[in-house]
Amino acid sequence: MTDAVRILVVDDSPAIRQVLGGILRAAGCEVVTAEGVRPALRRLRAFEPDVILTDFNMPRLNGEAFVRLVRRDPRLVNLPVFVVSSEDDPGIQKRMEEAGADAWFDKPVDVQGLVRSIRAAVSTPSQQAAPRPRRRASEAFGAAA
């Protein structure tokens, strides 16, 4: 990549933040991490990521609340948001999609698939200007997982 992809990783587990951060840095990305929703919202203002990776299960505010807050901000409405979670409840996955998440990756994550999806998301020329398409529930995360 000529310009490093800027990624915000949001997870309450220090080990997950460290592992994902290391993998993504090795792939040439610039990574900032946050241990929860409130720190992530602060880092969003300063870091301006190209992609957000978030867990679902976090204390206080969960990943769904975070995605909804991100999608309410007109400046962030087109920002790709990927969920990386060990949660296996299809109802939660559907809620995350309805909240505005773009893809779901199970932990342990398929690193190559995640990196490919990140690169594809940021290489779309219309990503910045185009409105986010609404997907049917039947298309929920099927291609990225």
TAKADA-V34862 format. One record per pair of residues at least 4 apart in sequence whose ideal C-beta (glycine too) atoms are under 7 Angstrom apart, sorted by the first residue. I is the first residue (numbers start at 1). J is the second residue. Records with the same first field share a line. If there is no record, write none. Layout:
I=J ; J
This chain:
1=5 ; 28
4=28 ; 29 ; 30
5=29 ; 50 ; 51 ; 118 ; 122
6=30 ; 47 ; 48 ; 49 ; 50
7=24 ; 29 ; 31 ; 49 ; 50 ; 51 ; 53 ; 118
8=32 ; 34 ; 40 ; 43 ; 44 ; 47 ; 49 ; 52
9=17 ; 20 ; 21 ; 31 ; 33 ; 53
10=34 ; 40 ; 52 ; 53 ; 54 ; 55 ; 66
11=16 ; 17 ; 55
12=35 ; 36 ; 55 ; 58 ; 59
13=17
14=18
15=19
16=20
17=21 ; 33
18=22
19=23
20=24 ; 53 ; 84
21=25 ; 31 ; 33
22=26
23=27 ; 111
24=29 ; 31
25=29 ; 31
27=115
32=43 ; 47
34=39 ; 40 ; 43
35=39
36=40 ; 58 ; 59 ; 60
37=41 ; 58 ; 60 ; 61 ; 65 ; 66
38=42
39=43
40=44 ; 66
41=69
43=47
50=122
51=80 ; 82 ; 118 ; 121 ; 122
52=70 ; 79 ; 81
53=82 ; 84
54=63 ; 66 ; 67 ; 81 ; 83
55=63 ; 84 ; 85
56=62 ; 63 ; 64 ; 83 ; 85 ; 87 ; 92 ; 96
57=62 ; 85 ; 87
58=62 ; 63
61=65 ; 66
63=67 ; 83 ; 85 ; 96
64=68 ; 95 ; 96 ; 99
65=69
66=70
67=71 ; 81 ; 96 ; 99 ; 100 ; 101
68=72 ; 99 ; 100
70=76 ; 79 ; 81
71=77 ; 99 ; 100
77=132
78=127 ; 128 ; 130 ; 132
80=102 ; 121
81=100 ; 101 ; 102
82=101 ; 102 ; 103 ; 105 ; 117
83=96 ; 101 ; 104 ; 105
84=105 ; 107 ; 109
85=107
86=106 ; 107
87=92
89=93
90=94
91=95
92=96
93=97 ; 104 ; 140 ; 141
94=98 ; 137 ; 140
95=99
96=101 ; 104
97=101 ; 135 ; 140 ; 141
102=121
103=117 ; 141 ; 144
104=141 ; 144 ; 145
105=109 ; 110 ; 114 ; 144 ; 145
106=145
109=114
110=114
111=115
112=116
113=117
114=118
115=119
116=120
117=121 ; 144
118=122
119=123
121=127
122=127
126=130
135=139
141=145
